[in-house]
Amino acid sequence: MEDSIKIKSLWKDISKELLTGQKQTIVDILKTIPLLKDLSKRELKVISKFAYERSFEANEFVFEAGQPGAAMFIIKEGEIKIVKKSDNDEYLEIAVLQSGDIFGELALLDSSPRSAGALASKPTKAIAIFREDLNGLLKTHPEIGGKIMMHLAIITGQRLKTTTNHVIQMENEINKLKEQLNDKQ
Amino acid sequence: MISNDRLNRSRIFYFSLFFFFISIFSFLIFVLKDLVLPIILGILAAYISLPGVNYLKRKGIPKSLAIVILLGVFSLVVFVIGQKIVSAIPNEKENLELRVQLQYKLDQNFLALLDKTDYSSEGNFLDDLVGDELYQIFQGLNSFLVFNKHESSEFKKYIKKSMISERTLFFYNENLKHPFLSTPNSKSNKLDENTANKSKTKSASKIALFLDAISIWIILPFIFIFVLIDEGEIKSFFLGIVPNRYFEMAFTTFSNVDVAIGNYLRGTLLQSSLVGLVIFIGLTIIGFKIQAALLIGIIAGISNAIPFLGPVIGLGTGLIYAMIVEGINPIIPFIPANPIVGVLIVVVIAQFLDNAVFQPIVLGKAVNLHPLVVVIGVTGGSIIAGFWGMLLAIPTIVIFKVVISTVYRQAKAYYIIY
């Protein structure tokens, strides 16, 4: 009985996918992310041809720290934790990302090793966009590639500012702690 | 984490699926082996023209139109060259005339080389040194040219109908005077009958053969169109079946291999075309007819893709034509009037340009194969699939080399292997 329900729902999923077309959903998701917000529906359709949807189990790595970066990921549904191994081999959680968030975007610039790992904390669906495809897009559709690169530069710049602020904040805190320590001594 | 039970079930499922597809695929290749060559050539043609489609797309031409334009250009080139080749290929009567002429010229050139007036007279030092060995080779060449009974009677019929020019008749009579060439080859009459029967059946089923070839090769333009129309669906499909752990690695490997093989194939095509072009221009300058120069240029260009043996095929074709050609008028006055010397000079120049200029610029050192691999590959290719095997052996080895080295590099980079 349970099996027949499973098969029916599987068939429903397949027929739904065949009739409605999966690419349309990818375009809808792409529309929501800031990196691609300036692109028209036609331009997003071009990008959807290079978008690969993947499903990850809970506790499955999307990528690990140290691996060469090749793709940026957009969370379609589920949850991703950005983690880094500590000195005593435990994973430290750096950030938790939800659907609509992007991660691994620096891989769109070069293939340098990933600075942290991405772990699915729930069953997750993510869309991958590869650097090689983006480079190809810069040749075939320079206007689309240009817009993406521009936004990538803006986002990277903003993250750099945020990091700089964090560093300044931390330095201030360290200085305060040092002063407190000196006062106590 | 994924449970072990599920992991095992997945493994069994994927392995069964893999073996199922491999068996179906092998069976289909075995049954449809005649289609393999047109499919491979269709994919290669599409692969080579991919930058052309992208270029036209950048110029604002829609992709479908770009593909139609490229297909049109391809068809036109194949049609024009095909027509030239067909008109240069002799019919049955011309074929017999050419053989008579070639036989006579070969005879003359052989005697001239050894400085002999006839076969019984004393020759130069070459005759003393390797005269017997050369005579063996000469006899071997002649055995291809000598008429069998059927061809002899056909030729006599043409003579009776006065369809043979006086000059060819002179060559024919001269050949008859020669003791070795006067009688039809000493091989048994059975062989003659066989060849006669073969040529009869051949002419009877020519239309059937033509239709057969057309029905197989008609698939080529379709393969060409559908590979070019593909918007990454083929790649998507293959990446879709790759497990998550190997996903990024698989994509990177795929695109690296794509770039390396694309560059190699387009480079080889460009290199072969340039060699063919140099030989065509060179032969035209030394006074060959344009049609003959084009045909020899195409043969030399295509066979140039076969390492070591290719230049020999080009040279051989040129030399055979040089032996039978008469009334050479070099375009430039100081060029030697002897066509054999001319062909040698042209082929040497083409090979020099190929090795010194075309190869380093076009191919670089991207795919260095050890000469031993090349020799074994070409020989093996010829055993497996004749001329096409020789032609496609090196590209196949290069593809395997690039795939294996890239997979190895990427698997290490992604910590999949140590």
Boltz contact constraints between the chains, C-beta under 6 A:
constraints:
  - contact:
      token1: [A, 49]
      token2: [B, 231]
      max_distance: 6.0
  - contact:
      token1: [A, 49]
      token2: [B, 232]
      max_distance: 6.0
  - contact:
      token1: [A, 52]
      token2: [B, 239]
      max_distance: 6.0
  - contact:
      token1: [A, 57]
      token2: [B, 2]
      max_distance: 6.0
  - contact:
      token1: [A, 59]
      token2: [B, 1]
      max_distance: 6.0
  - contact:
      token1: [A, 67]
      token2: [B, 414]
      max_distance: 6.0
  - contact:
      token1: [A, 68]
      token2: [B, 413]
      max_distance: 6.0
  - contact:
      token1: [A, 70]
      token2: [B, 248]
      max_distance: 6.0
  - contact:
      token1: [A, 70]
      token2: [B, 252]
      max_distance: 6.0
  - contact:
      token1: [A, 71]
      token2: [B, 248]
      max_distance: 6.0
  - contact:
      token1: [A, 130]
      token2: [B, 251]
      max_distance: 6.0
  - contact:
      token1: [A, 132]
      token2: [B, 255]
      max_distance: 6.0
  - contact:
      token1: [A, 140]
      token2: [B, 54]
      max_distance: 6.0
  - contact:
      token1: [A, 140]
      token2: [B, 57]
      max_distance: 6.0
